């Protein structure tokens, strides 16, 4: 698993955890292939006949989703690295493990569509890890606030992808639908754990950064 086993030692210093996060980054973006702990929701669904344009479009959307899951790994692991409370840290790590399944499912679908993940995946991870650690230093309620808002925005864009994916691409749609459902749960869990509402300007900035990532990852 991407979550470093050393994290189980609650006596590690924040610096130790951050260094472990660097190792996680290399594992996350370079592992071939990522392993899922759970069955792919598209397993057993027959491949649909897609036109070349539909195939390219579906691959672009799934590459965006894969980039988003890379970013989610960075965000959750960054928060966990500096979490003040052990229960919050454990919640972050559990969510990251579930997001790792999403990463593996997207990787598999990209391969089936004869495509590749974003070449900028290390950049997506590093930026998100930096955001996670920076906000986490301010306190767990702000880490949880970032998680809640991130998952809200991700759920929205996954719903948009369900509208934009080819209607007959049942495999991609099954993956995206389950991802959306689980992102909503992660956001609700963060809210229930004491997430602080983020300022409007911060939420807007997050949307702007997400738009840049989505438009870039769709192509490269």
C-alpha positions as a Markdown table, in Angstrom:
| # | Residue | x | y | z |
|---|---|---|---|---|
| 1 | Unk | 0.0 | 0.0 | 0.0 |
| 2 | Unk | 1.1 | 3.6 | -0.6 |
| 3 | Unk | 0.5 | 4.5 | 3.0 |
| 4 | Unk | 3.9 | 4.0 | 4.6 |
| 5 | Unk | 3.9 | 1.3 | 7.2 |
| 6 | Unk | 6.1 | 3.5 | 9.4 |
| 7 | Unk | 3.1 | 5.7 | 9.9 |
| 8 | Unk | 1.8 | 3.2 | 12.4 |
| 9 | Unk | 4.4 | 4.4 | 14.8 |
| 10 | Unk | 2.8 | 7.4 | 16.5 |
| 11 | Unk | 6.1 | 8.5 | 17.9 |
| 12 | Unk | 7.4 | 9.6 | 14.6 |
| 13 | Unk | 8.2 | 13.3 | 14.3 |
| 14 | Unk | 6.4 | 15.5 | 11.7 |
| 15 | Unk | 9.7 | 15.6 | 9.8 |
| 16 | Unk | 9.8 | 11.8 | 9.7 |
| 17 | Unk | 6.3 | 11.8 | 8.4 |
| 18 | Unk | 7.0 | 14.3 | 5.7 |
| 19 | Unk | 10.0 | 12.3 | 4.5 |
| 20 | Unk | 7.8 | 9.3 | 4.4 |
| 21 | Unk | 5.4 | 11.3 | 2.3 |
| 22 | Unk | 8.2 | 12.0 | -0.2 |
| 23 | Unk | 8.7 | 8.3 | -0.4 |
| 24 | Unk | 5.0 | 7.8 | -0.9 |
| 25 | Unk | 5.1 | 10.3 | -3.8 |
| 26 | Unk | 7.7 | 8.3 | -5.6 |
| 27 | Unk | 5.7 | 5.1 | -5.0 |
| 28 | Unk | 2.4 | 6.7 | -6.1 |
| 29 | Unk | 3.6 | 8.2 | -9.4 |
| 30 | Unk | 6.0 | 5.5 | -10.4 |
| 31 | Unk | 4.4 | 2.2 | -9.3 |
| 32 | Unk | 3.3 | 0.0 | -12.3 |
| 33 | Unk | 0.6 | -0.9 | -11.9 |
| 34 | Unk | -1.1 | 0.5 | -8.8 |
| 35 | Unk | -2.7 | -2.3 | -6.8 |
| 36 | Unk | -6.3 | -2.1 | -5.7 |
| 37 | Unk | -7.5 | -3.8 | -2.5 |
| 38 | Unk | -11.1 | -4.0 | -3.8 |
| 39 | Unk | -12.7 | -5.3 | -7.0 |
| 40 | Unk | -12.9 | -2.8 | -9.9 |
| 41 | Unk | -16.6 | -1.8 | -10.2 |
| 42 | Unk | -16.2 | -2.2 | -14.0 |
| 43 | Unk | -15.2 | -5.9 | -13.6 |
| 44 | Unk | -17.6 | -8.1 | -15.5 |
| 45 | Unk | -18.9 | -5.3 | -17.7 |
| 46 | Unk | -18.3 | -6.0 | -21.4 |
| 47 | Unk | -16.3 | -3.4 | -23.4 |
| 48 | Unk | -18.5 | -1.2 | -25.5 |
| 49 | Unk | -17.9 | -0.3 | -29.1 |
| 50 | Unk | -16.6 | 3.3 | -29.1 |
| 51 | Unk | -15.7 | 5.5 | -32.0 |
| 52 | Unk | -12.1 | 6.9 | -32.1 |
| 53 | Unk | -13.4 | 10.3 | -30.9 |
| 54 | Unk | -15.4 | 8.7 | -28.1 |
| 55 | Unk | -12.4 | 6.7 | -27.0 |
| 56 | Unk | -10.1 | 9.7 | -27.0 |
| 57 | Unk | -12.7 | 11.8 | -25.0 |
| 58 | Unk | -13.3 | 9.0 | -22.5 |
| 59 | Unk | -9.5 | 8.6 | -22.0 |
| 60 | Unk | -9.1 | 12.3 | -21.5 |
| 61 | Unk | -11.8 | 12.4 | -18.8 |
| 62 | Unk | -10.3 | 9.3 | -17.1 |
| 63 | Unk | -6.9 | 10.8 | -17.2 |
| 64 | Unk | -8.3 | 13.9 | -15.4 |
| 65 | Unk | -9.8 | 11.5 | -12.8 |
| 66 | Unk | -6.5 | 9.7 | -12.4 |
| 67 | Unk | -4.7 | 13.0 | -11.9 |
| 68 | Unk | -7.3 | 13.9 | -9.3 |
| 69 | Unk | -6.6 | 10.7 | -7.4 |
| 70 | Unk | -2.9 | 11.4 | -7.5 |
| 71 | Unk | -3.6 | 14.8 | -6.0 |
| 72 | Unk | -5.9 | 13.2 | -3.4 |
| 73 | Unk | -3.0 | 10.9 | -2.3 |
| 74 | Unk | -0.8 | 14.0 | -1.8 |
| 75 | Unk | -3.5 | 15.9 | 0.0 |
| 76 | Unk | -4.4 | 13.1 | 2.4 |
| 77 | Unk | -0.8 | 12.1 | 3.1 |
| 78 | Unk | 0.2 | 15.7 | 3.6 |
| 79 | Unk | -2.5 | 16.2 | 6.2 |
| 80 | Unk | -1.7 | 12.9 | 7.9 |
| 81 | Unk | 2.0 | 13.9 | 8.1 |
| 82 | Unk | 1.2 | 16.8 | 10.4 |
| 83 | Unk | -2.0 | 15.8 | 12.0 |
| 84 | Unk | -2.3 | 16.8 | 15.6 |
| 85 | Unk | -4.8 | 14.1 | 16.7 |
| 86 | Unk | -4.1 | 10.4 | 16.2 |
| 87 | Unk | -7.7 | 9.7 | 15.2 |
| 88 | Unk | -7.7 | 12.4 | 12.6 |
| 89 | Unk | -4.4 | 11.0 | 11.2 |
| 90 | Unk | -6.0 | 7.5 | 11.1 |
| 91 | Unk | -9.0 | 8.9 | 9.2 |
| 92 | Unk | -6.8 | 10.5 | 6.7 |
| 93 | Unk | -4.8 | 7.4 | 6.1 |
| 94 | Unk | -7.9 | 5.2 | 5.7 |
| 95 | Unk | -9.3 | 7.7 | 3.2 |
| 96 | Unk | -6.1 | 7.7 | 1.3 |
| 97 | Unk | -6.1 | 3.9 | 1.1 |
| 98 | Unk | -9.6 | 4.0 | -0.4 |
| 99 | Unk | -8.5 | 6.7 | -2.8 |
| 100 | Unk | -5.7 | 4.4 | -3.9 |
| 101 | Unk | -8.3 | 1.9 | -5.2 |
| 102 | Unk | -9.7 | 4.8 | -7.3 |
| 103 | Unk | -6.2 | 5.4 | -8.6 |
| 104 | Unk | -5.8 | 1.8 | -9.6 |
| 105 | Unk | -9.3 | 1.6 | -11.3 |
| 106 | Unk | -8.5 | 4.7 | -13.3 |
| 107 | Unk | -5.1 | 3.3 | -14.3 |
| 108 | Unk | -6.7 | 0.1 | -15.5 |
| 109 | Unk | -9.3 | 1.9 | -17.5 |
| 110 | Unk | -6.8 | 4.2 | -19.2 |
| 111 | Unk | -4.9 | 1.1 | -20.2 |
| 112 | Unk | -8.0 | -0.4 | -21.7 |
| 113 | Unk | -8.6 | 2.8 | -23.6 |
| 114 | Unk | -5.0 | 2.6 | -25.0 |
| 115 | Unk | -4.0 | 5.7 | -23.1 |
| 116 | Unk | -1.6 | 6.8 | -20.3 |
| 117 | Unk | -1.8 | 8.8 | -17.1 |
| 118 | Unk | -0.8 | 12.5 | -17.1 |
| 119 | Unk | 2.9 | 13.1 | -17.5 |
| 120 | Unk | 2.6 | 15.8 | -14.8 |
| 121 | Unk | 1.5 | 13.4 | -12.1 |
| 122 | Unk | 4.5 | 14.1 | -9.9 |
| 123 | Unk | 3.6 | 17.8 | -10.1 |
| 124 | Unk | 0.0 | 17.1 | -9.1 |
| 125 | Unk | 1.1 | 15.0 | -6.1 |
| 126 | Unk | 3.8 | 17.5 | -4.9 |
| 127 | Unk | 1.5 | 20.5 | -5.1 |
| 128 | Unk | -1.3 | 18.7 | -3.2 |
| 129 | Unk | 1.1 | 17.3 | -0.5 |
| 130 | Unk | 2.4 | 20.9 | 0.0 |
| 131 | Unk | -1.2 | 22.2 | 0.4 |
| 132 | Unk | -2.0 | 19.3 | 2.8 |
| 133 | Unk | 1.0 | 19.9 | 5.1 |
| 134 | Unk | 0.7 | 23.7 | 5.0 |
| 135 | Unk | -3.0 | 23.7 | 6.0 |
| 136 | Unk | -2.5 | 20.9 | 8.5 |
| 137 | Unk | 0.1 | 22.9 | 10.4 |
| 138 | Unk | -2.7 | 25.3 | 11.2 |
| 139 | Unk | -4.7 | 22.6 | 13.0 |
| 140 | Unk | -6.8 | 19.5 | 12.3 |
| 141 | Unk | -10.0 | 21.5 | 11.8 |
| 142 | Unk | -8.5 | 23.3 | 8.8 |
| 143 | Unk | -7.1 | 20.0 | 7.4 |
| 144 | Unk | -10.6 | 18.6 | 7.6 |
| 145 | Unk | -12.0 | 21.7 | 6.1 |
| 146 | Unk | -9.8 | 21.3 | 3.1 |
| 147 | Unk | -10.8 | 17.7 | 2.8 |
| 148 | Unk | -14.6 | 18.5 | 3.0 |
| 149 | Unk | -14.3 | 21.2 | 0.4 |
| 150 | Unk | -12.1 | 19.2 | -1.9 |
| 151 | Unk | -14.4 | 16.2 | -1.8 |
| 152 | Unk | -17.4 | 18.4 | -2.5 |
| 153 | Unk | -15.7 | 19.9 | -5.6 |
| 154 | Unk | -14.5 | 16.4 | -6.7 |
| 155 | Unk | -18.0 | 15.0 | -6.4 |
| 156 | Unk | -19.3 | 17.8 | -8.5 |
| 157 | Unk | -16.8 | 17.2 | -11.3 |
| 158 | Unk | -17.4 | 13.5 | -11.2 |
| 159 | Unk | -21.1 | 14.1 | -11.7 |
| 160 | Unk | -20.1 | 16.4 | -14.7 |
| 161 | Unk | -18.0 | 13.5 | -16.1 |
| 162 | Unk | -21.0 | 11.2 | -15.9 |
| 163 | Unk | -22.9 | 13.6 | -18.0 |
| 164 | Unk | -20.0 | 14.0 | -20.5 |
| 165 | Unk | -18.8 | 10.4 | -20.8 |
| 166 | Unk | -20.1 | 8.5 | -23.9 |
| 167 | Unk | -23.5 | 6.9 | -23.0 |
| 168 | Unk | -22.3 | 3.5 | -24.0 |
| 169 | Unk | -19.0 | 3.6 | -22.1 |
| 170 | Unk | -20.5 | 1.5 | -19.3 |
| 171 | Unk | -17.1 | 0.6 | -17.8 |
| 172 | Unk | -15.9 | 4.1 | -17.3 |
| 173 | Unk | -19.3 | 5.2 | -16.0 |
| 174 | Unk | -19.3 | 2.4 | -13.4 |
| 175 | Unk | -15.9 | 3.5 | -12.1 |
| 176 | Unk | -16.8 | 7.2 | -12.0 |
| 177 | Unk | -20.1 | 6.5 | -10.3 |
| 178 | Unk | -18.5 | 4.5 | -7.4 |
| 179 | Unk | -15.8 | 7.1 | -7.0 |
| 180 | Unk | -18.3 | 9.9 | -6.7 |
| 181 | Unk | -20.3 | 8.0 | -4.1 |
| 182 | Unk | -17.2 | 7.4 | -2.0 |
| 183 | Unk | -15.9 | 10.9 | -2.3 |
| 184 | Unk | -19.2 | 12.1 | -0.9 |
| 185 | Unk | -18.7 | 9.8 | 2.1 |
| 186 | Unk | -15.1 | 11.1 | 2.7 |
| 187 | Unk | -16.4 | 14.7 | 2.6 |
| 188 | Unk | -19.2 | 13.9 | 5.1 |
| 189 | Unk | -16.7 | 12.1 | 7.4 |
| 190 | Unk | -14.5 | 15.1 | 7.4 |
| 191 | Unk | -17.5 | 17.4 | 8.2 |
| 192 | Unk | -18.5 | 15.1 | 11.1 |
| 193 | Unk | -15.0 | 15.0 | 12.5 |
| 194 | Unk | -15.0 | 18.8 | 13.0 |
| 195 | Unk | -14.1 | 20.4 | 9.7 |
| 196 | Unk | -14.0 | 24.2 | 9.7 |
| 197 | Unk | -15.7 | 26.0 | 6.8 |
| 198 | Unk | -13.1 | 27.5 | 4.5 |
| 199 | Unk | -13.3 | 31.2 | 3.6 |
| 200 | Unk | -15.0 | 31.9 | 0.3 |
| 201 | Unk | -11.7 | 33.2 | -1.3 |
| 202 | Unk | -10.0 | 29.9 | -0.5 |
| 203 | Unk | -12.8 | 27.9 | -2.0 |
| 204 | Unk | -12.6 | 30.0 | -5.1 |
| 205 | Unk | -8.9 | 29.6 | -5.3 |
| 206 | Unk | -9.3 | 25.8 | -5.0 |
| 207 | Unk | -11.8 | 25.8 | -7.9 |
| 208 | Unk | -9.4 | 27.8 | -10.0 |
| 209 | Unk | -6.5 | 25.5 | -9.4 |
| 210 | Unk | -8.7 | 22.5 | -10.1 |
| 211 | Unk | -9.8 | 24.0 | -13.4 |
| 212 | Unk | -6.2 | 24.3 | -14.5 |
| 213 | Unk | -5.4 | 20.7 | -13.5 |
| 214 | Unk | -8.4 | 19.4 | -15.3 |
| 215 | Unk | -7.8 | 21.3 | -18.6 |
| 216 | Unk | -4.1 | 20.3 | -18.6 |
| 217 | Unk | -4.5 | 16.6 | -17.5 |
| 218 | Unk | -7.2 | 16.1 | -20.2 |
| 219 | Unk | -4.5 | 16.5 | -22.8 |
| 220 | Unk | -1.2 | 15.5 | -21.2 |
